[in-house]
Amino acid sequence: MSTKPTLKQKEKLFRECQNHNFMASSQLDGLQIDQVRLSDEQIAQRLDDLRAHYER
């Protein structure tokens, strides 16, 4: 019996597909871009830092 993927699982799959497509598109354009992987906590911290910087 299989269960439906959770929202978090769907979001993770979407991000992975999006990253894969971006990297493939960049390579077709002749660009070499290193992939950056951040945890959910690191992403949240980065967003907070950017909001604090730009909402002065």
KABEL-V483676 format. One record per residue. N is the residue number from 0. PHI is phi in radians with two decimals (NA if undefined). BURIAL is + if it has 16 or more other C-alpha atoms within 10 Angstrom, else -. Layout:
BEGIN
((N/PHI/BURIAL) (N/PHI/BURIAL))
END
This chain:
BEGIN
((0/NA/-) (1/-1.77/-) (2/-1.92/-) (3/-1.28/-) (4/-1.15/-) (5/-1.34/-) (6/-1.06/-) (7/-1.12/-) (8/-1.15/-) (9/-1.13/-) (10/-1.12/-) (11/-1.12/-) (12/-1.09/-) (13/-1.07/-) (14/-1.08/-) (15/-1.12/-) (16/-1.15/-) (17/-1.09/-) (18/-1.10/-) (19/-1.06/-) (20/-1.12/-) (21/-1.10/-) (22/-1.12/+) (23/-1.13/-) (24/-1.13/-) (25/-1.11/-) (26/-1.13/-) (27/-1.11/-) (28/-1.46/-) (29/1.47/-) (30/-1.77/-) (31/-2.03/-) (32/-2.10/-) (33/-1.34/-) (34/-1.39/-) (35/-1.84/-) (36/-1.97/-) (37/-2.15/-) (38/-1.34/-) (39/-1.05/-) (40/-1.17/-) (41/-1.15/-) (42/-1.12/-) (43/-1.08/-) (44/-1.12/-) (45/-1.10/-) (46/-1.10/-) (47/-1.08/-) (48/-1.10/-) (49/-1.16/-) (50/-1.09/-) (51/-1.08/-) (52/-1.22/-) (53/-1.57/-) (54/-1.78/-) (55/-1.22/-))
END
